[in-house]
Amino acid sequence: MICVLLVAGHGAVLEAQIKSDDTGLYHHLAGVPKAMLPGIGGKKILDFWWETVNMRQLFTEVYLVTNADKYKHYERWATANDFPVENIVNNGSTTLQDQLGAVADLVLAIRSRKLQDDIMVIAGDMLCADQNFDIGQVVRFFKSKSGELIIFYELEDGEESSSRGIVEVCPETHRITRFLEKPQDGVTVSRLASVVFYCIQKDTLSCMSEFLDLQHEAPQKTFGQFWEWLVNEKRMDVFGMKLPTGFQLIGQVGLSDYTKWLTHYSAKKQDCRAEPITCRSYARVGLMGNPSDGFNGKTIAMTISNFWAEVTLLESQTLVLVPHPLNDPTEFGSLQDLFCISRKEGYLGGLRLLQATCKKFYQFCSKQGIALTKQNFTLKYDTNIPRQVGLAGSSAIVSATLKCLMKFYNITDADLPKPVRANFILSVETDELFITAGLQDRVVQVYEGLVYMDFSKALMEQQGYGSYISIDMKNLPTFWLAYLSDPSDSGRIHSNIRQRWLNGEDAVLEAMRSFAELTDQAWAAIENQDWICLAQLMDQNLDLRRSIYTDDCLGPGNMMMIRLARQFGSAVKFPGSGGAVVGLCLDQDKLMEMRQAFQEAGCVFCLISPYSPSSGSDGITTDQASKTWTSL
């Protein structure tokens, strides 16, 4: 592949204003080509682009197209920066009036140097807000597509779409469906701005000559006009790749715009990584319908602020994943100590979750046409979610890690919508780590709060995800949670149900349909604040689960907690896969007696504090639980 840097435009406005500036701040820049003006961090704009593309493993040659007026400047720059002088192409123009136009400049380079390869084209006078993006990722994405590639970014607040080339992109195929050069207001809702940063297949280069034959004036020979013609009229395959950063061409801007954007981007570079990024995701309890989420059923689940996983990301020289001192032990007091810890908590901590999330994140962005910056970071995590009791501790770590990565790389909700985010988290666990799991946990941890979820086969096949609806959490009753202090005897809850379901066993299929019906009834009970009905439905959910999994499969620890709860007249069910139970006891006196009974049985018991997105990032939500304990 060959790279061509275009710096042949005449910055007449900017150059004239620099010469006439009476502040004395810019006199040293008089006569300097616009591509050699200071960029982010004081580095010349062209220096940044040369450092970015000076990679022999990606580009066999790099060419630079300039004009006759500034040719000598670039010749001196080339000798000082180890750029081959013979690769500088002079287009012969000396003024704005006799310039060729950007497309004609590229065609000149192709013809004069007899280029016969795919070409990356970049405007060498373009300010880039984040100078660490991975250009290798751009090349790989281009080679994975059977068409041209346009780089775009999302306009910031205050940037007008009428001053840029705007693209409309299909989110599934990444194909650009329409290109609009400086559209008027109301023509499109897209805020995705194209920049002079393209990859063009060698077989398409001939189209440029065809385009030039249709144009008679240099102002019409821009890449914006070319892409409008190629995409909208020729209907050729052109794809888009997003860079999560900002770009500004300074070709025909004035001094005030140049200094404004330079100051803005420099400030963003200084401020955006000043502080560590810390994100939390919360444990969840399944209130109804589980485990049908893995079987095209329906569920209702709720995030709780009692337990959480927290991940912190800090920019660093190398990429570092920090083991948790408790959850990723590498030193033990004795062989017996190792035995006890391994028996209770298993062999795998959270470090593998961080690593798998990072790997999957890079893979996702590459496939989705999102070029990431080449920035390293240190990741560490903490969690107080009890292990192996079915409260979604693993997915909480993955979810919190993903939040940090999205913030660090400026990935927006439009790039990774919530339904897709839930699928992503599930794929980290199932595809990378082979953890048996369903979508419920990931959906509720992404949406947060109390969420109704419909995973019907029709929806999943049609759109790739289910229907997810947030439910008002006001006036919820107080739920309680109990879990085994030693979950090693919690049973193998998933058992062989999946295989029986795949085999079409009537009892299992009917059970999953019944779980979905119970969920719809539970949603109605919550809406009507009919807590007696909800408690009855929770008991029915558990009984249905016992009927297909059997008590032997559930394990003695789980069965003990069920019997204990029902002894005090409380509704009870599993919040997840086993090791914990969630309940609803409407008799406050019995609730306190039950608490003591659970504790005497060696279980941990607590009242649930629901967490909703409106509660704030610290997870402090309603004071239901504290009020209940006070009344008790």
C-alpha positions as CSV (number, residue, x, y, z in Angstrom):
1,M,0.0,0.0,0.0
2,I,1.1,3.6,-0.8
3,C,0.4,6.7,1.3
4,V,0.0,10.2,-0.3
5,L,0.1,13.3,1.9
6,L,-1.6,16.3,0.3
7,V,-0.2,19.7,1.3
8,A,-0.7,21.6,-2.0
9,G,-3.5,23.9,-1.0
10,H,-2.8,27.6,-0.7
11,G,-3.6,28.9,2.8
12,A,-4.2,32.4,1.6
13,V,-6.5,33.6,4.4
14,L,-4.4,32.2,7.2
15,E,-1.1,33.3,5.8
16,A,-2.4,36.9,5.2
17,Q,-3.8,37.2,8.7
18,I,-0.5,35.9,10.2
19,K,1.4,38.6,8.3
20,S,-1.0,41.4,9.3
21,D,-1.4,40.3,13.0
22,D,-0.3,43.2,15.1
23,T,0.0,41.4,18.4
24,G,3.5,40.1,17.5
25,L,2.6,36.6,18.7
26,Y,2.7,35.1,15.2
27,H,5.4,37.0,13.3
28,H,7.7,34.0,13.4
29,L,5.1,32.0,11.4
30,A,4.9,34.4,8.5
31,G,5.4,32.6,5.2
32,V,5.4,29.2,6.9
33,P,3.3,26.6,5.0
34,K,0.2,25.7,6.9
35,A,1.2,22.0,7.2
36,M,4.3,23.2,9.1
37,L,2.5,25.3,11.6
38,P,2.5,24.2,15.2
39,G,0.1,21.4,16.1
40,I,-0.8,19.6,19.3
41,G,2.0,19.7,21.8
42,G,4.1,22.2,19.7
43,K,4.9,19.5,17.1
44,K,4.5,20.6,13.5
45,I,1.3,19.3,11.9
46,L,3.1,17.5,9.1
47,D,5.6,16.0,11.6
48,F,2.8,14.2,13.3
49,W,1.4,12.7,10.0
50,W,4.9,11.7,8.8
51,E,5.6,9.9,12.1
52,T,2.2,8.2,11.8
53,V,2.6,6.8,8.3
54,N,6.4,6.2,8.4
55,M,5.9,2.5,8.8
56,R,7.5,0.2,6.2
57,Q,5.4,-2.7,7.3
58,L,2.3,-0.8,6.2
59,F,3.4,1.4,3.3
60,T,6.0,0.6,0.6
61,E,6.3,4.4,-0.2
62,V,5.0,7.7,1.1
63,Y,4.6,10.6,-1.3
64,L,3.9,14.3,-0.6
65,V,2.1,16.6,-3.1
66,T,2.8,20.3,-2.7
67,N,2.7,23.5,-4.7
68,A,5.5,25.4,-6.4
69,D,5.1,28.4,-4.0
70,K,6.1,26.3,-1.0
71,Y,8.1,23.6,-2.6
72,K,11.4,24.7,-1.1
73,H,10.0,24.7,2.4
74,Y,9.0,21.0,2.0
75,E,12.3,20.1,0.4
76,R,14.2,21.4,3.4
77,W,11.7,19.7,5.7
78,A,12.3,16.4,3.9
79,T,16.1,16.5,4.3
80,A,15.7,17.3,8.0
81,N,13.2,14.5,8.6
82,D,14.5,11.6,6.6
83,F,11.7,11.9,4.0
84,P,12.9,11.0,0.5
85,V,13.1,14.3,-1.5
86,E,12.4,12.5,-4.7
87,N,9.0,11.5,-3.4
88,I,7.9,15.2,-3.3
89,V,5.5,16.0,-6.1
90,N,5.3,19.7,-7.3
91,N,2.0,20.5,-8.8
92,G,3.3,23.8,-10.3
93,S,0.7,26.1,-8.8
94,T,1.7,29.4,-7.1
95,T,-1.6,31.0,-6.2
96,L,-5.1,30.1,-5.0
97,Q,-6.4,30.9,-8.5
98,D,-4.2,28.4,-10.4
99,Q,-4.4,25.5,-7.9
100,L,-5.4,22.1,-9.3
101,G,-7.8,20.8,-6.6
102,A,-7.2,18.0,-4.2
103,V,-8.4,15.2,-6.5
104,A,-6.3,16.5,-9.4
105,D,-3.3,16.7,-7.0
106,L,-3.7,13.0,-6.2
107,V,-4.1,12.0,-9.9
108,L,-0.9,14.0,-10.7
109,A,1.0,11.9,-8.1
110,I,-0.4,8.7,-9.5
111,R,0.5,9.5,-13.0
112,S,3.9,11.1,-12.5
113,R,5.1,8.3,-10.2
114,K,3.2,5.5,-12.1
115,L,1.6,4.3,-8.9
116,Q,-0.2,1.0,-9.2
117,D,-1.3,0.0,-5.7
118,D,-4.0,0.8,-3.1
119,I,-3.5,4.3,-1.8
120,M,-4.1,6.0,1.6
121,V,-4.7,9.7,1.1
122,I,-4.3,12.1,4.0
123,A,-4.4,15.9,4.2
124,G,-1.1,16.8,5.8
125,D,-2.4,20.2,7.1
126,M,-5.1,18.6,9.3
127,L,-5.2,19.0,13.1
128,C,-5.9,15.8,14.9
129,A,-7.2,16.0,18.5
130,D,-5.8,12.6,19.6
131,Q,-2.5,11.8,18.0
132,N,-2.2,8.2,19.1
133,F,-4.7,6.4,16.9
134,D,-3.6,3.1,15.4
135,I,-3.2,3.5,11.7
136,G,-2.5,-0.2,11.3
137,Q,-6.0,-0.8,12.4
138,V,-7.3,1.5,9.7
139,V,-5.3,-0.5,7.0
140,R,-6.5,-3.8,8.3
141,F,-10.2,-2.7,8.3
142,F,-9.8,-1.4,4.7
143,K,-8.3,-4.7,3.5
144,S,-11.2,-6.6,5.1
145,K,-13.7,-4.7,2.9
146,S,-14.3,-4.9,-0.8
147,G,-14.5,-1.1,-1.4
148,E,-13.1,2.3,-0.6
149,L,-12.8,3.6,3.0
150,I,-13.6,7.0,4.4
151,I,-12.6,8.0,7.9
152,F,-15.1,10.0,9.8
153,Y,-15.7,11.4,13.3
154,E,-18.6,12.6,15.3
155,L,-19.0,16.4,15.3
156,E,-18.5,18.1,18.6
157,D,-21.1,20.5,20.0
158,G,-20.8,23.8,18.2
159,E,-19.4,22.3,15.0
160,E,-21.8,22.9,12.0
161,S,-22.5,20.1,9.7
162,S,-23.0,22.6,6.9
163,S,-19.2,23.2,6.9
164,R,-18.2,19.6,6.5
165,G,-18.7,16.5,4.3
166,I,-21.3,14.4,6.1
167,V,-21.8,10.7,5.8
168,E,-24.7,8.4,6.5
169,V,-23.5,5.0,7.5
170,C,-25.3,1.6,7.8
171,P,-24.5,0.4,11.3
172,E,-24.6,-3.3,10.3
173,T,-22.5,-3.2,7.1
174,H,-20.5,0.0,7.7
175,R,-21.3,1.0,4.1
176,I,-21.7,4.7,3.4
177,T,-25.2,5.0,2.1
178,R,-25.1,8.8,1.3
179,F,-22.4,11.4,1.2
180,L,-23.4,15.1,1.6
181,E,-20.9,17.8,1.0
182,K,-21.7,20.7,3.3
183,P,-25.4,20.0,3.6
184,Q,-27.9,22.7,4.6
185,D,-29.7,22.4,7.9
186,G,-32.4,19.7,7.9
187,V,-31.1,17.7,5.0
188,T,-29.7,15.0,7.3
189,V,-29.7,14.2,11.0
190,S,-26.2,12.6,10.7
191,R,-23.4,14.3,12.7
192,L,-20.7,12.0,11.2
193,A,-18.1,14.2,9.4
194,S,-15.8,13.0,6.8
195,V,-12.2,14.2,6.8
196,V,-9.5,14.1,4.1
197,F,-8.4,10.6,5.2
198,Y,-9.2,7.9,2.7
199,C,-8.2,4.5,1.5
200,I,-8.8,3.9,-2.2
201,Q,-8.4,0.6,-4.1
202,K,-6.1,0.6,-7.1
203,D,-8.9,-0.5,-9.4
204,T,-10.9,2.6,-8.4
205,L,-8.1,5.1,-9.2
206,S,-9.3,5.3,-12.8
207,C,-12.7,6.7,-11.6
208,M,-10.8,9.8,-10.5
209,S,-9.9,10.7,-14.1
210,E,-13.5,10.1,-15.1
211,F,-14.6,12.4,-12.3
212,L,-12.1,15.1,-13.4
213,D,-13.4,15.0,-17.0
214,L,-16.8,16.1,-15.6
215,Q,-15.4,19.1,-13.7
216,H,-14.1,22.3,-15.2
217,E,-13.0,24.4,-12.3
218,A,-10.6,23.6,-9.5
219,P,-13.1,24.4,-6.7
220,Q,-15.2,21.5,-8.1
221,K,-12.3,19.0,-7.9
222,T,-12.5,18.4,-4.2
223,F,-12.8,15.1,-2.5
224,G,-16.1,16.1,-1.1
225,Q,-17.5,16.5,-4.7
226,F,-15.7,13.2,-5.7
227,W,-17.3,11.2,-2.9
228,E,-20.8,12.6,-3.6
229,W,-20.4,11.5,-7.2
230,L,-18.9,8.1,-6.4
231,V,-21.4,7.2,-3.5
232,N,-24.6,8.9,-4.6
233,E,-24.4,8.6,-8.4
234,K,-22.0,5.8,-9.2
235,R,-23.4,3.8,-6.2
236,M,-20.0,2.2,-5.6
237,D,-19.2,0.4,-2.4
238,V,-17.6,2.9,0.0
239,F,-17.3,2.0,3.7
240,G,-16.8,4.2,6.8
241,M,-14.5,3.8,9.8
242,K,-14.9,6.0,12.8
243,L,-12.0,7.6,14.7
244,P,-13.1,8.6,18.2
245,T,-11.3,11.9,18.0
246,G,-11.7,15.3,16.3
247,F,-10.2,16.7,13.1
248,Q,-9.9,20.2,11.7
249,L,-8.6,21.2,8.2
250,I,-6.8,24.5,8.4
251,G,-6.6,25.0,4.6
252,Q,-8.8,28.0,4.3
253,V,-9.5,29.0,7.9
254,G,-8.5,32.2,9.5
255,L,-6.0,32.8,12.3
256,S,-8.7,32.9,15.0
257,D,-10.1,29.5,13.9
258,Y,-6.6,27.9,13.8
259,T,-5.7,29.2,17.3
260,K,-9.2,28.3,18.6
261,W,-9.0,24.6,17.5
262,L,-5.3,24.3,18.5
263,T,-6.1,25.6,22.0
264,H,-9.2,23.4,22.2
265,Y,-7.5,20.2,21.2
266,S,-4.4,20.9,23.3
267,A,-6.6,21.5,26.4
268,K,-8.5,18.2,25.7
269,K,-5.2,16.3,25.5
270,Q,-4.1,17.8,28.8
271,D,-7.4,17.2,30.6
272,C,-8.8,14.0,29.3
273,R,-6.5,11.7,31.1
274,A,-5.7,13.8,34.2
275,E,-7.7,11.5,36.5
276,P,-8.2,7.8,36.7
277,I,-11.4,6.4,35.3
278,T,-13.4,4.4,37.8
279,C,-16.7,2.6,37.0
280,R,-19.0,0.4,38.9
281,S,-21.4,-2.3,38.0
282,Y,-23.8,-3.8,40.5
283,A,-24.9,-7.3,41.5
284,R,-28.4,-8.3,40.4
285,V,-31.2,-10.4,41.7
286,G,-33.6,-12.1,39.4
287,L,-37.1,-11.4,40.7
288,M,-39.1,-13.4,38.1
289,G,-38.7,-15.7,35.1
290,N,-35.1,-16.9,35.6
291,P,-33.6,-19.2,34.3
292,S,-35.7,-18.8,31.2
293,D,-33.5,-16.0,29.8
294,G,-31.3,-18.6,28.3
295,F,-34.3,-20.4,26.7
296,N,-36.1,-17.6,24.8
297,G,-38.2,-16.7,27.9
298,K,-38.9,-13.6,29.9
299,T,-37.5,-12.3,33.1
300,I,-37.6,-9.4,35.5
301,A,-34.3,-8.5,37.4
302,M,-33.0,-5.7,39.5
303,T,-29.6,-4.2,40.3
304,I,-28.8,-3.8,43.9
305,S,-26.3,-1.4,45.6
306,N,-25.4,-3.8,48.4
307,F,-22.8,-5.5,46.2
308,W,-20.7,-4.1,43.3
309,A,-17.7,-4.6,41.2
310,E,-15.4,-1.6,40.6
311,V,-12.8,-1.2,37.9
312,T,-10.2,1.6,37.7
313,L,-8.3,2.5,34.6
314,L,-5.3,4.8,34.5
315,E,-3.2,5.7,31.4
316,S,0.3,4.2,31.6
317,Q,3.3,3.5,29.4
318,T,2.6,-0.2,29.1
319,L,-0.7,-2.2,29.4
320,V,-0.9,-3.7,32.9
321,L,-3.6,-5.9,34.5
322,V,-3.2,-5.8,38.2
323,P,-4.1,-9.0,40.1
324,H,-6.5,-8.6,43.0
325,P,-4.8,-9.5,46.3
326,L,-7.7,-11.6,47.5
327,N,-9.4,-12.8,44.3
328,D,-6.2,-13.7,42.3
329,P,-4.0,-15.2,45.0
330,T,-0.5,-16.4,44.0
331,E,0.9,-16.9,47.6
332,F,-0.6,-19.0,50.3
333,G,0.1,-19.6,54.0
334,S,0.2,-23.3,53.5
335,L,-1.0,-26.2,51.4
336,Q,-4.0,-26.4,53.6
337,D,-4.6,-22.7,53.1
338,L,-4.5,-23.2,49.3
339,F,-6.9,-26.2,49.6
340,C,-9.5,-24.2,51.6
341,I,-9.4,-21.1,49.4
342,S,-9.6,-23.2,46.2
343,R,-12.4,-25.3,47.6
344,K,-14.5,-22.3,48.5
345,E,-13.7,-19.8,45.7
346,G,-12.4,-21.9,42.8
347,Y,-9.3,-21.4,40.7
348,L,-10.2,-18.5,38.6
349,G,-10.4,-14.9,39.8
350,G,-11.2,-11.6,38.0
351,L,-7.9,-11.1,36.1
352,R,-9.0,-13.4,33.3
353,L,-12.2,-11.3,33.0
354,L,-10.2,-8.1,32.5
355,Q,-8.0,-9.7,29.9
356,A,-10.9,-11.3,28.0
357,T,-12.8,-8.0,28.0
358,C,-9.9,-6.1,26.6
359,K,-9.3,-8.7,23.9
360,K,-12.9,-8.8,22.9
361,F,-13.2,-4.9,23.0
362,Y,-10.3,-4.6,20.5
363,Q,-11.8,-7.3,18.3
364,F,-15.2,-5.6,18.4
365,C,-13.9,-2.1,17.5
366,S,-11.8,-3.5,14.7
367,K,-14.8,-5.3,13.2
368,Q,-17.1,-2.4,13.7
369,G,-14.8,0.1,12.0
370,I,-13.8,2.0,15.0
371,A,-10.1,2.9,15.1
372,L,-8.7,3.1,18.6
373,T,-5.9,5.3,19.8
374,K,-2.6,3.7,20.7
375,Q,-2.8,4.4,24.4
376,N,-1.9,2.0,27.1
377,F,-3.4,1.7,30.5
378,T,-3.3,0.0,33.9
379,L,-6.5,-1.9,35.0
380,K,-7.3,-3.0,38.5
381,Y,-10.5,-4.1,40.0
382,D,-12.2,-4.6,43.4
383,T,-15.5,-6.3,44.2
384,N,-17.5,-7.2,47.2
385,I,-20.0,-9.5,45.3
386,P,-19.9,-12.9,47.0
387,R,-18.5,-15.6,44.8
388,Q,-20.3,-18.6,43.5
389,V,-23.7,-17.6,44.8
390,G,-25.4,-16.5,41.6
391,L,-25.3,-12.7,41.9
392,A,-23.6,-12.0,38.6
393,G,-20.2,-11.2,40.0
394,S,-18.3,-12.2,36.9
395,S,-20.5,-10.1,34.5
396,A,-20.3,-7.2,36.9
397,I,-16.5,-7.1,36.5
398,V,-16.8,-7.4,32.7
399,S,-19.5,-4.7,32.6
400,A,-17.4,-2.3,34.7
401,T,-14.3,-2.9,32.6
402,L,-16.2,-2.2,29.4
403,K,-17.5,1.1,30.9
404,C,-13.9,2.1,31.6
405,L,-12.7,1.2,28.1
406,M,-15.5,3.1,26.5
407,K,-14.7,6.2,28.4
408,F,-11.0,5.9,27.8
409,Y,-11.4,5.5,24.1
410,N,-14.3,7.9,23.7
411,I,-16.7,5.2,22.5
412,T,-20.2,6.5,22.6
413,D,-23.6,4.8,23.1
414,A,-24.2,5.2,19.4
415,D,-21.0,3.1,18.8
416,L,-22.0,0.5,21.3
417,P,-25.8,0.7,22.0
418,K,-27.0,-0.8,25.3
419,P,-28.6,-4.0,23.7
420,V,-25.4,-4.7,21.8
421,R,-23.4,-4.0,24.9
422,A,-25.2,-6.7,26.8
423,N,-24.5,-9.1,24.0
424,F,-20.9,-8.1,24.1
425,I,-20.6,-8.8,27.8
426,L,-22.2,-12.2,27.4
427,S,-19.8,-13.1,24.5
428,V,-16.8,-12.3,26.7
429,E,-18.0,-14.9,29.2
430,T,-19.4,-17.5,26.8
431,D,-17.0,-17.2,23.8
432,E,-13.8,-16.3,25.5
433,L,-14.1,-18.0,28.9
434,F,-16.7,-20.7,28.3
435,I,-18.9,-19.6,31.2
436,T,-22.4,-20.9,31.1
437,A,-24.6,-17.8,31.2
438,G,-27.7,-16.1,29.8
439,L,-28.5,-12.6,28.8
440,Q,-30.5,-11.5,31.9
441,D,-27.5,-10.5,34.1
442,R,-25.8,-8.5,31.3
443,V,-28.9,-6.7,30.3
444,V,-29.9,-5.5,33.8
445,Q,-26.3,-4.5,34.6
446,V,-26.2,-2.4,31.4
447,Y,-29.6,-0.8,31.8
448,E,-29.5,-0.8,35.6
449,G,-32.6,-0.5,37.8
450,L,-35.6,-2.8,37.5
451,V,-35.8,-4.2,34.0
452,Y,-38.4,-6.4,32.2
453,M,-36.7,-8.6,29.5
454,D,-38.3,-10.5,26.7
455,F,-35.9,-12.9,24.9
456,S,-38.4,-14.5,22.5
457,K,-37.0,-16.4,19.6
458,A,-38.6,-14.1,17.1
459,L,-37.0,-11.0,18.6
460,M,-33.6,-12.5,19.0
461,E,-33.5,-13.8,15.4
462,Q,-34.9,-10.6,14.0
463,Q,-32.8,-8.0,15.8
464,G,-30.1,-9.9,17.6
465,Y,-31.4,-9.0,21.1
466,G,-34.6,-8.9,23.0
467,S,-37.1,-6.2,24.2
468,Y,-35.8,-4.5,27.4
469,I,-38.1,-2.1,29.3
470,S,-37.2,-0.3,32.5
471,I,-39.8,-0.5,35.3
472,D,-40.5,2.3,37.8
473,M,-38.9,1.4,41.1
474,K,-40.9,3.8,43.3
475,N,-42.7,2.2,46.3
476,L,-41.1,-1.2,45.8
477,P,-41.5,-3.5,48.9
478,T,-38.4,-4.5,50.8
479,F,-36.8,-7.6,49.4
480,W,-34.3,-9.7,51.4
481,L,-31.3,-11.7,50.3
482,A,-29.6,-14.6,51.9
483,Y,-26.6,-16.6,50.7
484,L,-24.5,-19.5,51.8
485,S,-21.2,-18.6,53.6
486,D,-19.7,-21.7,52.1
487,P,-21.2,-22.1,48.6
488,S,-19.2,-25.1,47.6
489,D,-22.3,-27.3,48.2
490,S,-24.7,-25.1,46.2
491,G,-25.4,-27.8,43.5
492,R,-25.1,-27.8,39.8
493,I,-28.1,-25.7,39.0
494,H,-27.9,-25.6,35.2
495,S,-27.8,-29.4,35.1
496,N,-28.8,-31.0,31.8
497,I,-31.7,-28.6,31.2
498,R,-30.2,-27.0,28.1
499,Q,-29.7,-30.3,26.3
500,R,-33.3,-31.4,27.2
501,W,-34.5,-28.0,25.9
502,L,-32.6,-28.5,22.6
503,N,-34.0,-32.0,22.3
504,G,-37.5,-30.5,22.5
505,E,-38.6,-32.2,25.7
506,D,-42.2,-31.2,26.3
507,A,-41.8,-30.7,30.1
508,V,-38.9,-28.3,29.7
509,L,-40.5,-26.4,26.8
510,E,-43.7,-26.0,28.7
511,A,-41.8,-24.8,31.8
512,M,-40.1,-22.1,29.9
513,R,-43.4,-20.9,28.5
514,S,-44.8,-20.8,32.0
515,F,-41.8,-18.8,33.3
516,A,-42.6,-16.2,30.6
517,E,-46.3,-16.1,31.7
518,L,-45.3,-15.7,35.3
519,T,-43.0,-12.8,34.3
520,D,-45.9,-10.9,32.5
521,Q,-48.1,-11.5,35.6
522,A,-45.3,-10.2,37.9
523,W,-44.9,-7.0,35.8
524,A,-48.6,-6.4,36.1
525,A,-48.4,-7.0,39.9
526,I,-45.5,-4.5,40.2
527,E,-47.4,-1.9,38.2
528,N,-50.5,-2.4,40.4
529,Q,-48.3,-2.6,43.6
530,D,-50.0,-5.9,44.4
531,W,-47.2,-7.3,46.6
532,I,-49.3,-10.2,47.8
533,C,-49.7,-11.4,44.2
534,L,-46.0,-10.8,43.5
535,A,-45.0,-12.9,46.5
536,Q,-47.2,-15.7,45.3
537,L,-45.7,-15.5,41.8
538,M,-42.2,-15.7,43.3
539,D,-43.1,-18.9,45.0
540,Q,-44.6,-20.3,41.8
541,N,-41.4,-19.5,40.0
542,L,-39.4,-21.5,42.5
543,D,-41.8,-24.4,42.4
544,L,-41.7,-24.5,38.6
545,R,-37.9,-24.5,38.7
546,R,-37.8,-27.3,41.2
547,S,-40.1,-29.4,39.1
548,I,-37.7,-29.5,36.1
549,Y,-34.3,-29.3,37.9
550,T,-35.2,-31.6,40.9
551,D,-34.2,-31.0,44.5
552,D,-31.3,-33.4,44.2
553,C,-29.8,-31.2,41.5
554,L,-30.4,-28.0,43.5
555,G,-28.3,-29.2,46.4
556,P,-28.8,-29.4,50.2
557,G,-27.6,-25.9,50.9
558,N,-30.1,-24.3,48.6
559,M,-32.9,-26.5,49.8
560,M,-32.1,-25.6,53.4
561,M,-32.5,-21.9,52.7
562,I,-35.8,-22.5,50.8
563,R,-37.3,-24.5,53.7
564,L,-36.1,-21.9,56.2
565,A,-37.7,-19.0,54.3
566,R,-41.0,-20.8,53.9
567,Q,-41.0,-21.7,57.5
568,F,-41.6,-18.0,58.2
569,G,-44.2,-17.6,55.5
570,S,-41.9,-15.6,53.2
571,A,-41.9,-15.9,49.4
572,V,-38.6,-17.2,48.1
573,K,-36.8,-18.0,44.9
574,F,-33.3,-18.1,43.4
575,P,-31.9,-14.8,42.3
576,G,-29.5,-16.6,40.0
577,S,-28.0,-20.0,39.4
578,G,-27.9,-21.0,43.1
579,G,-26.1,-20.4,46.3
580,A,-28.4,-17.5,47.3
581,V,-32.1,-16.9,47.7
582,V,-34.1,-13.7,47.3
583,G,-37.4,-13.3,49.1
584,L,-40.3,-11.0,50.0
585,C,-41.7,-11.2,53.5
586,L,-44.6,-8.8,54.1
587,D,-44.8,-9.6,57.8
588,Q,-42.2,-7.3,59.5
589,D,-42.1,-9.3,62.8
590,K,-41.4,-12.6,60.9
591,L,-38.8,-10.9,58.8
592,M,-36.7,-10.2,61.9
593,E,-37.2,-13.7,63.3
594,M,-36.2,-15.1,59.9
595,R,-33.1,-13.0,59.8
596,Q,-31.9,-14.5,63.1
597,A,-32.8,-18.0,61.9
598,F,-30.7,-17.6,58.7
599,Q,-27.7,-16.3,60.7
600,E,-27.9,-19.2,63.1
601,A,-27.9,-21.5,60.1
602,G,-24.6,-20.0,59.0
603,C,-26.0,-17.9,56.2
604,V,-25.4,-14.2,55.4
605,F,-28.7,-12.2,55.5
606,C,-29.3,-8.7,54.3
607,L,-32.1,-6.4,53.1
608,I,-31.8,-5.3,49.5
609,S,-31.1,-1.7,48.5
610,P,-32.2,-1.3,44.9
611,Y,-29.9,0.6,42.6
612,S,-31.2,2.7,39.7
613,P,-29.3,4.9,37.2
614,S,-30.8,8.0,38.7
615,S,-29.3,7.2,42.1
616,G,-25.8,8.4,41.2
617,S,-22.5,6.6,40.5
618,D,-21.8,5.9,44.2
619,G,-24.6,3.3,44.2
620,I,-26.4,4.9,47.2
621,T,-30.0,4.6,46.4
622,T,-33.3,4.5,48.3
623,D,-33.1,4.3,52.1
624,Q,-35.7,1.5,52.2
625,A,-33.4,-1.0,53.8
626,S,-32.2,1.3,56.5
627,K,-35.8,2.4,57.3
628,T,-36.9,-1.2,57.5
629,W,-34.1,-2.1,59.9
630,T,-34.8,0.9,62.0
631,S,-38.5,-0.1,62.3
632,L,-37.4,-3.6,63.2
